[in-house]
Amino acid sequence: MPTQHPHQFPISDCRFCSLVSKANGEDPIGTAGTYDYWLIMEVPQPWPQEIFQENPTIQSLMGLFEELIFEHGVKLKPMLIAPDGEYSHPSFTRLFYYYRPAKLFSQFEKQEFVVPKSEAVALVTAIFKHLMHQPNDLSEFQQYQQQTSHIRELMVCTHAQVDLACGRFGTPIYRQLRKEYAPASNGKLRVWQTTHFGGHQFAPTLVDLPQGHLWGHLQPDVLDLLVQRNGSVLGLRQYYRGWTGLNKFEQNAEREIWMQSGWSWLDYLKAGKVLAMQEVAQEQDADWVEVRIDFAVPDSSTSGTYEARVEVCGEVMSAFNSAKEMELEAVRQYHVSRLIKVKQT
């Protein structure tokens, strides 16, 4: 892929980072983040830019949250969702807790609670202590647990106070999914608005749970394929930010395997491992990485291993924030230069 330069896009006409990213051909793969846990709580809008610091309820939990991530190294993604007139209950708070069930997995396990607002902090604290292997008792919240493991949750970033692009492009996609797709799902799909979860330049961007996929640069005409999975997986390639069960370089390899394997790949249990990489100070600066993706079908009748080499193939200019004066930065682009199935049993 040739290096592209900012003059290819008339940024003087644009205030939105996602338009610059898209016009300059930035590939979203490898930008999904890597998580073992998700903690997602209902908090009413409006959401200020620094809601995690400014909301009194969340602020009281920040110390525990920082201890969990920075001291214990737990790969946890916190997010907030807006209550919904149809889904939500006045004076109650919904909380989703998703966790990685095993080393090889295809989707996150889900626990959903709808608790009185006065109990929300206690529930989050109990979950945090559980993650730190400290004494806690989640059983006292069992009465509030919802049996919703069959429901797919699509969460679209509309957090305009963090970046204008998420409000401008996320909101119409959210509304279309909420009005057209959720009601037609027979109770198997809900759609939510979320606070920022990273990657404004890929707006409209969404999280697809329990699978844990991230999507970006979405357009209305691709929603059928994303939701219904009723056509070729190749149509989703350019919108796929990656699967959060893997790291950045493994996500590149996993996309190639999925594009070759088709929809059945989504149900395969998977895990990734870095085998070798160029020696650099920062892992994300490596020119090349060798990775392994292990897989197994759910009934364990078949398992195998892919090995891939992921290499830099150029760079594009992108903007990480929307602004009147757009600041562009060079973003390295990677591709899979070699992919082989080394074992299958």
Secondary structure as GFF3:
##gff-version 3
##sequence-region A 1 345
A	DSSP	three_ten_helix	6	8	.	.	.	ID=ss1
A	DSSP	three_ten_helix	11	13	.	.	.	ID=ss2
A	DSSP	alpha_helix	17	23	.	.	.	ID=ss3
A	DSSP	beta_strand	37	42	.	.	.	ID=ss4
A	DSSP	alpha_helix	51	54	.	.	.	ID=ss5
A	DSSP	alpha_helix	56	59	.	.	.	ID=ss6
A	DSSP	alpha_helix	62	66	.	.	.	ID=ss7
A	DSSP	pi_helix	67	71	.	.	.	ID=ss8
A	DSSP	beta_strand	76	81	.	.	.	ID=ss9
A	DSSP	beta_strand	92	99	.	.	.	ID=ss10
A	DSSP	beta_strand	109	116	.	.	.	ID=ss11
A	DSSP	three_ten_helix	117	119	.	.	.	ID=ss12
A	DSSP	alpha_helix	120	131	.	.	.	ID=ss13
A	DSSP	three_ten_helix	138	144	.	.	.	ID=ss14
A	DSSP	beta_strand	145	146	.	.	.	ID=ss15
A	DSSP	beta_strand	152	157	.	.	.	ID=ss16
A	DSSP	alpha_helix	164	165	.	.	.	ID=ss17
A	DSSP	pi_helix	166	170	.	.	.	ID=ss18
A	DSSP	alpha_helix	171	176	.	.	.	ID=ss19
A	DSSP	pi_helix	177	181	.	.	.	ID=ss20
A	DSSP	three_ten_helix	183	185	.	.	.	ID=ss21
A	DSSP	beta_strand	189	194	.	.	.	ID=ss22
A	DSSP	three_ten_helix	200	202	.	.	.	ID=ss23
A	DSSP	beta_strand	206	209	.	.	.	ID=ss24
A	DSSP	beta_strand	213	215	.	.	.	ID=ss25
A	DSSP	three_ten_helix	220	222	.	.	.	ID=ss26
A	DSSP	alpha_helix	223	228	.	.	.	ID=ss27
A	DSSP	three_ten_helix	233	239	.	.	.	ID=ss28
A	DSSP	beta_strand	240	243	.	.	.	ID=ss29
A	DSSP	alpha_helix	248	261	.	.	.	ID=ss30
A	DSSP	three_ten_helix	263	267	.	.	.	ID=ss31
A	DSSP	beta_strand	269	277	.	.	.	ID=ss32
A	DSSP	three_ten_helix	283	285	.	.	.	ID=ss33
A	DSSP	beta_strand	288	296	.	.	.	ID=ss34
A	DSSP	beta_strand	303	318	.	.	.	ID=ss35
A	DSSP	beta_strand	329	344	.	.	.	ID=ss36
###
